[in-house]
Amino acid sequence: MTTPSRSPWADGLGTLMGWRGLLLVLGLALAWQALQDVPWRAVWGQLTGMTPATLLILLALNLALLPLMTARWWQLLRTLGVPVGLFPACAYRFAANAVSSLTPGPHFGGEPLLVYLLHRRQEVPLPTAATSVALDRMLELWASLVVLSGSLILLTATNSGPFAKGWALPLAITVLTVLATLLAALFTGRRPLSRFGAWLARFNRTTHADTTNRVLTAVIQGEAMAESLLQRHRRPLLLANLCSLGHWLGVFVEFWLMAAFLGQPLSVAQLLTVVMTARLAFLTPLPAGLGVLESALPWVTAALGLGTVLGLSLCLLIRCRDLLFSLAGLGLAMKYLTCPGKASTVANNAE
């Protein structure tokens, strides 16, 4: 009697779970190492110095940032002809963010849930749903690279903080040049990623060729849609990017408020350095930057002359916020997954 062969999907899922376990263990080890010899009394004193009013202000700001963060994706959906309301789009993004925060990689993990919710509850065709999510992630990555590179250039020009090194300026200029070149190529219809994908497919003879080809096909389709947006829908694309910049402004305001409420307001250079450190920590392949954030923030605040206590207090505030929002988002995700009902796109379009 022959043993039934396992499907590629089962093998892929098992590999993913194995890597998730290893990354989680690594993150916990880094966090444990970072929290050794922590002056908990000083950290606790700084955190308890915050009033309930300041905590409510931070909570209200984070809730206000959710529609601003979702507005980019909502604008892309409208451009693609999908009449999804802003409120359900915010709810879907809130649930997906909770999944992303618990999975390895930079803001990845909740995308399949977004596609599923659009298809199942809004009756959006799968290709359109996947394209909207891919474009949203692409614009988010571009905005992050632009803001982080601009911050690096400003810090280097003013010789402020631990990132003002000789390698920082060439790196930032290189990233911005690559982004500008890609945008120019898309605007002129050259499609550089499609050409590179076609060249790579000709030399792809690995055992995972089918999976690689599917990824390349998705990249090519996303690039074609991005080209269409650049050439035919410039105003919606501009609005989507303005939403990205608005969300980044909100992130800077949140970090400044957290530090001010902790009794140590930041200068512009200090704020740029702290925000860069936190965002880069979340871009690591560890779930929610576990261990990296706990190590990086105290180090950078100490390098800025602010002491390690501020970095640890900021880290605990961020972790408490993420835990609260992740639990609420997971509850919402479970509700969506267990309730088979569909939302009316016509009713949602009234928003």
N, C-alpha and C positions, 0 to 999 in steps of 0.2 A: 504494500500500500504506500503510495507516494504522498509525501508531505506537501500540502499546498504552498506555493511560493508566496512570499510577502509582496505586497504592492509597493511601488516606488514611493507613494505618499506615506505609507506606514514607516518605511525606512527613513524618509526625510523627517518625519515627525519625531521618530526616536532619536535621530541625530540632533535635532534642534533641542529636544528636552535634555539630552546629555550635555550639550554646550551650555544651556541655561543653568543647569546645576553647577557646572564647573565655574561659570562666571559669577553665580551667586555666592559660592564658597569663596572665590577670590575677593569679591567685594566685601564680604563679611570680615575676611582676614585683614583687608586694608583698613576697614573701619575700626576694627579692634585695635590695630596697631596705632591708628591716628588718635584714638581716644585714651591711650595710655598716658598717665601723669597729667591729666587734664585738671586745671584748677576749678573743680565743679562749684566750689563755694562762690567764687567770683562770678562764674557764668550764671549761677542761679540768682545771685544778687542783681545782676544786670537785667535778667529776664523778668524778675518779679518787680523791677522798677517800672515796667510798662503797665499802664492803666487799662481797664476794660475798654475804655473809649478808643485807645490807640489800636487795640486788637480788632475792634469793630471797623475802624477805618481801613486797616489792611485787608480785612475780609471783604469789605465793600469794594475796594479797589480791584481785588482779584475777580470778584463777580462781574465788575464792569469791564474787565479785560477780556472776558469770555466772548461776548458778542463782537468785540473789536477784532479778536483773533479769528473768529468764525466768519466775519464779514468778507474776508478774502475768498474763502471757499464758496460762500453763498453767492458772491458776485460771479465767480467762475461758473457755477451751476446755472445762473440766469443767462450768462452768455452762451452756454451750451444748449439753451432752450429747456431747462429743467425748472419748473415753477415750484421750488421748495421754499417754504417760508423761513425767515431768519430764526424764529423760535425753535422749530424742530431741528434745524441745522445746528443750533447751539447745543441742544440736548444730545444729538448724535455725537458731536465733537467732544462734549463733556464725558460721555461714556467711553469714547475711543481713547481719550487722553489717559483715562484710568488704566486701560489695558496697556497702553504704550509705556506708562511709567513703571510697569512691573515686568517688562520684557527687555532683553538685551538690545543694545543699539541705540543710536541717536534718534529719539522720537519715532521709533518704529515699533509696530506691533498692533496698533489699533486700526491700521488702514483696511485690512480685510473686513473688520466690523463695520466701518463706514460704508464700504461697498455693499455689504450684505444689507444694512439698514436702508440704504437708498433703494436697493432692488426689491427688498421684501416689503417695506412699509410705504415706499413712495412709488413703487412700480416703475422705477427707472431702469432702462436696459443696462445690462452688466457692462458692456463696453463703455457706455457714457459715464456710468458711475465710476468705473476704474480710472477713466481718463481724467475726470474732475479731481479725484483724490491724488493722482500722480502729478497733475499740474499744480495743485495746491502745495504739495510737498516740494516740488521743484522751486516754486516762487518763494517758499519759506526758506529753503536752503540758500537761494540767491540773496535774499534780504539779509540773512544771518551773515553770510560771507562779506557783504558790502559793509554792514554795520561794524563787524569785528575788524575788518581790514582798515576801515576809516578810523576806528578807535586806536588801532595800533599805530597808524601814521601820526595821529595827533599826539599820542604819548611819546613817540620817538622824537617828533619835532620839538616838543617841550621838555624832553629829557626827564620824564616823570615816571617813577615806578619801576618795578623789576622787569617790565617788558620793553623798556627803552634800551634795547641792545642793538648791536650792529647788524644782526640778521633780520630784525623786525621789519625795517623799512623795505628792503628788497622783497621779502616774503609778501608783505601787504600789497605792494605795487604789482607783483607777479600775479597774485590772485585776482586783483581788479582788472588787470590786462586780459587775463584769460576769460573772465566773465564778459568784458566788453567785446572781445573777439567773438565769443559764442553768440552774443546778442546781434552783432553785426552780420554774422554768417546766417543766422535765422532770418533776419530782416531781409537779406538779399536772396533767400531761397537756397542757400548752399547746403544746409543740413549736414553739418560735420559729424554729428553722432551717428546718423544713419549710414554715412559713408564708412565710418570706422567700424560700425556693427557689421556691415556687409563684408568688409575686408576680414574681420575676425571670424565670421561664420564660415568663410572659405577654408580657414585653417583649423576649424574646430572639429577634432576627431576624437574627443574624449568620451568616456562612458556616460557622461551626463550631457551629451550633446543636445538632447531634446529639451531639457530644462534650460540650458544656456540659450538655445534658439528662441524659446518662449520669452525669456527675459529681453533678448535683443529685439524681438518683435514688439514688445511693449515699449521699449525705449524709442524705437523708430516711430511708432504711432503717437507717443507722447510728444516727440519732437515735431512731427507734422502738425499736431494740434497747436503746439506753442507757436509755430511759424504762422499758422492761420490767425491766432490771436494777435500776433505782432503786426500783421499786415492788414487785417480786416476789422479788428476789434481793439483798436489802440486805447480808446477811452476806458472801456471796462478793465483792460489790463493795467492802465495807469491807476485806476481806482483801487484795484486789488493790491498793487504795490504800495499805494498810500496807506492802505489798511495795515500792511506789514510794518511800515515805518511807524505808524501810530501805535501798534502793539509794542514795538521796541521802545518807544518813548515811555509807554506805561511801565515797562520792565525797569527802566532807569528810575522812574519816579518811585516805584515800589521799593527798590533797594535803598534809595536815598531816605525814604520815610522809615524803613526798618532801622537803619543806622541812626537816624535822628531820634527815633523813639527809644533807642538803646542808650542814648546820651552821647553819641559820637557822630555828629553829622559829617558827611564826606565832602571834600572838595571835588571839582569836576574831574581832575586827573585820578583821584582816588576812586571815585565812582566808576569811571571807565575801567579801571584796573580790576576792581572787585567784580563788576558785572561780567567782564571778559572771562575771568577765572571761573566763575560759576557756570557760565554757558558752555565753556570748553569742557568742564567736568561732565556736563550732561551729554556732550557729544561723544564721550568714550563708550566702548561697547558694553560697559557694565550696566545692569538694571538701575535706572535713575541715577547713574553716576555714583553708585554706592561705594564708599571708601575713598573715592577720588575727591569728592566734594569735601568730606571731612578732613582730608589731608591738605587740600589746596587752599581753602578759605583761611584757616588759621595761619598758614604760611604766608599768604599774600598780605593779610592785614598786619602781620608782624614785620614784613618787609617794608610796608608803608609807614611804619612807626606807630601803628595803632594798637599793637599788642595782639596776642593770640585769642584773648577772651572775646573780643568783638567778632572775630571770624567764627569761633565756636557758637556764639549766640546767634549769629546770622544763619549758620548751618542748622541749628535746632529749630529756628523759626521756619526755615524752608522745609525741613522734614515734617514738622507738624502740619504745615499747610498742605503739603503733598499727600500726607496720610489722610487728612480730613477729606480732601477732594477726591482721592483715589477710592476711598470707601464709598463715598456718595456716588461716584461715577460707576463703580462696579455694581452697586445696587441698581442703578438705572440700566446698565447693560444687561443684567440678569432679567430685569423686567421686560426689556425689549426681546430678549432671546426666548423667554418663556411665554410671551403673549403673541399669538400669531396674527393679531389684528393689523390692518393696514391703515395708514393715514391718507386723507384725501388731499391730493396735490392742489385741487382747485380751492379748497378751504384754506390751505396753507399759503396760497398765493395772495390771499387777501392782506397779508402783513406787509 
